[in-house]
Amino acid sequence: MELRHLRYFVAAAEEGNISKAADRLNVAQSALSRRIQALEEELGFALFVRDRKRIRITPAGSYFFTECRRILNELAAMKRHAGEIAAEHSRKMIIALNPAAALSGQIMNVLTNFQAGFPDVDTELLTMPSLAQIAAIREGEVDAGFIHMPQEVSDLQSVEVISGRLMIAINLTHDLASKPELRLADFKEEPFLWVREPDVMFAHDLALKAFRAAGFDPHIVNRVSSFEASLALVSAGAGHSLTHSLASGHNANNVIFRTPEDFDISLPLVLAWKKVSPHPLVPSLIGQLK
């Protein structure tokens, strides 16, 4: 049973005449008659008593008519209300950035251009770890997010923004800062600051494998909660730190970012959003990435 068949029946009942109902619906009279007959067969009872000039609704048809009209009116109200909600929703967009994205001048330029293109949209920017973003996007609390996605998430869509990688932040006054070529073995006895940021924990697991392949575990002297804290400590000479290549554009005093020859760990940044019912401005945000 399709909604249009209910609409055909309601029109016929209101007009009391198949020909007039067909004109009102802009369909062929024969097609309308067939649809109503098919509806009656599906229901298992007659909706109309027919004669040559007009149709008369049956008692069962009268009840069915009242309920059909109520359902169609409710559906029209639902559609109108949902449209109002969608229009209101499209005037606000919540975009989240993981800590690495928040350090990226490139991402900030994208967001600035997006906001300039849609000045009437209330754009809210949040800093949030990638795993928390995935949950927030699923729940509709965030419309789109810049994240590291270690594996495909079935109910999200994504597009790669930056093909980033892990790097090592080194104090500029350290001997390794100016060494022409670096290998992981050069860091065997060096102090490391380990970031506990959830976004890079899976990357740190890969980094540990790389260090161990080079014959040692990194000498961790401190564990910090964020990229920013680790860079501040590197700047102060407290040790080296793993960081995302996005941070290489961050204005950190006395810090240089290097990648050893035998240290190749990809850490792409993607823009993610819900597959089902995405925010209407997601395509426009994607367009700013190109």
C-alpha positions as CSV (number, residue, x, y, z in Angstrom):
1,M,0.0,0.0,0.0
2,E,1.5,3.3,-1.1
3,L,0.7,6.8,0.1
4,R,-0.2,7.9,-3.4
5,H,-2.9,5.2,-3.4
6,L,-4.4,6.6,-0.2
7,R,-4.3,10.1,-1.8
8,Y,-6.2,8.7,-4.9
9,F,-8.8,7.2,-2.6
10,V,-9.3,10.4,-0.5
11,A,-9.7,12.5,-3.7
12,A,-12.3,10.1,-5.1
13,A,-14.2,10.1,-1.8
14,E,-14.1,13.9,-1.5
15,E,-15.2,14.4,-5.1
16,G,-17.8,11.6,-5.2
17,N,-16.9,11.1,-8.8
18,I,-13.9,9.2,-10.4
19,S,-13.8,11.6,-13.4
20,K,-13.6,14.7,-11.2
21,A,-11.0,13.1,-9.0
22,A,-8.9,12.1,-12.0
23,D,-9.0,15.7,-13.2
24,R,-8.0,17.0,-9.8
25,L,-5.1,14.6,-9.6
26,N,-4.1,15.0,-13.2
27,V,-4.2,11.3,-13.9
28,A,-6.1,9.2,-16.4
29,Q,-9.6,8.2,-15.2
30,S,-8.9,4.5,-16.1
31,A,-5.6,4.5,-14.2
32,L,-7.3,6.0,-11.1
33,S,-10.1,3.4,-11.3
34,R,-7.5,0.6,-11.4
35,R,-5.6,1.9,-8.5
36,I,-8.7,2.1,-6.3
37,Q,-9.8,-1.4,-7.3
38,A,-6.3,-2.7,-6.5
39,L,-6.5,-0.9,-3.1
40,E,-9.9,-2.6,-2.4
41,E,-8.4,-6.0,-3.3
42,E,-5.5,-5.4,-1.0
43,L,-7.8,-4.4,1.9
44,G,-10.3,-7.2,1.3
45,F,-13.4,-5.0,1.3
46,A,-15.2,-2.5,-1.0
47,L,-14.6,1.2,-0.5
48,F,-17.3,2.4,-2.9
49,V,-20.6,1.3,-4.4
50,R,-20.5,2.3,-8.0
51,D,-23.1,3.3,-10.6
52,R,-22.8,4.9,-14.0
53,K,-22.7,8.5,-12.9
54,R,-21.2,8.5,-9.4
55,I,-19.7,6.5,-6.6
56,R,-21.1,6.2,-3.0
57,I,-18.7,5.4,-0.2
58,T,-19.4,2.3,1.9
59,P,-19.5,2.3,5.8
60,A,-16.1,0.6,5.8
61,G,-14.9,3.1,3.2
62,S,-16.2,6.0,5.3
63,Y,-14.1,4.9,8.3
64,F,-11.1,4.2,6.1
65,F,-11.5,7.7,4.5
66,T,-11.5,9.4,7.9
67,E,-8.3,7.6,9.0
68,C,-6.6,8.2,5.6
69,R,-7.2,11.9,5.7
70,R,-5.9,12.0,9.3
71,I,-2.8,10.1,8.4
72,L,-2.1,12.3,5.3
73,N,-2.7,15.5,7.3
74,E,-0.3,14.2,10.0
75,L,2.3,13.3,7.4
76,A,2.0,16.8,5.9
77,A,2.5,18.4,9.3
78,M,5.5,16.1,10.0
79,K,7.1,17.0,6.7
80,R,6.6,20.7,7.4
81,H,8.0,20.5,11.0
82,A,10.9,18.4,9.8
83,G,11.7,21.0,7.2
84,E,11.6,23.7,9.8
85,I,14.1,21.7,11.9
86,A,16.3,21.1,9.0
87,A,16.3,24.8,8.0
88,E,17.2,25.7,11.6
89,H,19.9,23.0,11.8
90,S,21.5,24.3,8.6
91,R,22.0,27.7,10.2
92,K,24.4,26.1,12.8
93,M,27.3,23.7,12.2
94,I,29.5,22.1,14.8
95,I,33.0,21.2,13.6
96,A,35.5,19.4,15.8
97,L,39.3,19.3,15.4
98,N,41.6,16.8,17.0
99,P,44.7,18.3,18.7
100,A,46.9,18.0,15.7
101,A,44.4,19.7,13.4
102,A,44.0,22.5,15.9
103,L,47.8,23.2,15.3
104,S,47.5,23.3,11.5
105,G,47.5,26.6,9.7
106,Q,46.2,24.9,6.6
107,I,43.1,23.6,8.5
108,M,42.5,27.0,10.0
109,N,42.6,28.6,6.6
110,V,40.0,26.1,5.4
111,L,37.7,27.0,8.3
112,T,38.2,30.7,7.9
113,N,37.3,30.5,4.2
114,F,34.3,28.3,5.0
115,Q,33.0,30.8,7.6
116,A,33.6,33.7,5.2
117,G,31.5,31.9,2.5
118,F,28.6,31.3,5.0
119,P,28.5,34.3,7.3
120,D,24.9,33.6,8.3
121,V,25.8,30.1,9.7
122,D,26.8,29.9,13.3
123,T,29.9,27.8,13.1
124,E,31.1,26.3,16.4
125,L,34.6,24.9,16.6
126,L,35.5,22.3,19.2
127,T,38.8,20.6,20.1
128,M,38.2,17.0,20.7
129,P,40.2,13.7,20.5
130,S,39.5,11.6,17.4
131,L,37.8,8.7,19.2
132,A,35.5,11.1,21.1
133,Q,34.7,12.8,17.8
134,I,33.7,9.5,16.2
135,A,31.2,8.9,19.0
136,A,30.0,12.5,18.8
137,I,29.4,12.4,15.1
138,R,27.5,9.2,15.4
139,E,25.2,10.8,18.1
140,G,24.7,14.0,16.0
141,E,26.5,16.1,18.6
142,V,29.2,17.0,16.0
143,D,28.4,17.6,12.3
144,A,31.9,17.0,10.9
145,G,35.3,16.4,12.4
146,F,39.0,16.5,11.5
147,I,40.4,13.2,12.9
148,H,42.9,10.4,12.7
149,M,40.9,7.3,11.8
150,P,43.1,4.2,12.4
151,Q,40.5,2.0,10.6
152,E,37.4,2.4,8.6
153,V,34.2,3.2,10.5
154,S,31.2,1.7,8.7
155,D,28.7,4.5,9.5
156,L,31.0,7.4,8.7
157,Q,32.2,8.8,5.5
158,S,35.6,10.5,5.2
159,V,38.0,12.2,2.9
160,E,41.7,12.5,3.4
161,V,42.8,16.1,4.1
162,I,46.5,15.8,4.8
163,S,48.7,12.7,4.4
164,G,50.6,13.4,7.6
165,R,53.2,11.3,9.4
166,L,54.9,11.1,12.8
167,M,58.0,13.2,13.3
168,I,60.4,13.8,16.2
169,A,60.5,17.2,17.8
170,I,64.1,18.2,18.9
171,N,65.4,21.2,20.7
172,L,67.3,23.4,18.3
173,T,70.4,23.5,20.6
174,H,70.7,19.7,20.6
175,D,73.4,18.1,18.5
176,L,70.9,15.9,16.6
177,A,69.0,19.0,15.5
178,S,71.8,19.8,12.9
179,K,72.9,16.3,12.0
180,P,72.4,15.9,8.2
181,E,70.9,12.5,8.3
182,L,69.1,10.9,11.3
183,R,68.4,7.3,12.1
184,L,66.5,5.9,15.1
185,A,69.7,4.5,16.5
186,D,70.8,8.1,17.1
187,F,68.1,8.3,19.8
188,K,69.0,5.2,21.7
189,E,70.2,7.0,24.8
190,E,68.0,10.1,24.4
191,P,65.2,11.2,26.7
192,F,61.7,11.2,25.3
193,L,58.5,12.9,26.4
194,W,55.6,10.6,25.7
195,V,52.3,12.1,24.8
196,R,49.3,10.4,26.4
197,E,46.9,12.0,23.9
198,P,44.4,9.3,22.8
199,D,44.8,10.4,19.2
200,V,48.4,9.2,18.9
201,M,48.3,6.2,21.2
202,F,47.8,3.8,18.2
203,A,50.6,5.7,16.4
204,H,52.8,5.3,19.4
205,D,52.3,1.6,19.3
206,L,53.7,1.7,15.7
207,A,56.5,3.9,16.8
208,L,57.5,1.5,19.6
209,K,57.7,-1.3,17.0
210,A,60.0,0.9,14.9
211,F,62.2,1.7,17.9
212,R,62.4,-2.0,18.8
213,A,63.2,-2.9,15.2
214,A,66.2,-0.5,15.7
215,G,67.2,-2.5,18.8
216,F,65.9,-0.5,21.7
217,D,63.0,0.9,23.6
218,P,62.8,4.7,23.9
219,H,63.9,6.2,27.2
220,I,60.8,7.9,28.5
221,V,61.5,10.5,31.1
222,N,58.0,12.1,31.3
223,R,54.5,11.5,30.2
224,V,52.5,14.6,29.1
225,S,48.8,15.1,28.2
226,S,49.0,17.1,25.0
227,F,51.1,18.0,22.0
228,E,51.4,21.6,23.2
229,A,52.8,20.5,26.6
230,S,55.3,18.2,24.9
231,L,56.5,21.0,22.6
232,A,56.9,23.4,25.5
233,L,59.1,20.8,27.3
234,V,61.1,20.2,24.2
235,S,61.6,23.9,23.9
236,A,62.9,23.9,27.4
237,G,65.4,21.1,26.7
238,A,63.6,18.4,28.7
239,G,63.8,15.8,25.9
240,H,62.5,14.8,22.5
241,S,58.8,14.1,21.6
242,L,56.9,12.3,18.9
243,T,54.5,14.7,17.1
244,H,52.3,14.9,14.1
245,S,53.8,16.6,11.0
246,L,51.0,19.1,11.2
247,A,52.7,20.5,14.3
248,S,55.8,21.3,12.2
249,G,54.0,24.5,11.1
250,H,53.3,25.4,14.8
251,N,55.3,28.3,16.1
252,A,57.3,26.5,18.8
253,N,60.4,28.3,20.0
254,N,63.7,26.5,19.9
255,V,62.1,23.4,18.3
256,I,62.9,21.6,15.0
257,F,60.9,18.7,13.5
258,R,62.9,15.9,12.0
259,T,62.1,12.4,10.5
260,P,64.8,9.7,10.8
261,E,65.5,7.8,7.6
262,D,64.2,4.5,9.1
263,F,61.1,6.1,10.7
264,D,58.1,6.1,8.3
265,I,54.8,6.1,10.1
266,S,51.8,7.4,8.2
267,L,49.2,9.4,10.2
268,P,46.7,10.9,7.7
269,L,44.2,13.5,8.8
270,V,40.7,13.0,7.5
271,L,37.4,15.0,7.5
272,A,34.7,12.6,8.7
273,W,30.9,12.9,8.8
274,K,27.8,10.7,9.1
275,K,26.8,8.6,6.1
276,V,23.1,9.0,6.8
277,S,21.5,12.4,7.0
278,P,24.7,14.5,7.0
279,H,24.6,18.2,7.6
280,P,23.6,20.0,4.4
281,L,26.8,22.1,4.4
282,V,29.2,19.2,4.6
283,P,29.7,19.3,0.8
284,S,30.6,23.0,1.0
285,L,33.2,22.3,3.7
286,I,34.6,19.5,1.5
287,G,34.8,22.0,-1.4
288,Q,37.1,24.2,0.7
289,L,39.6,21.4,1.0
290,K,40.2,21.3,-2.8
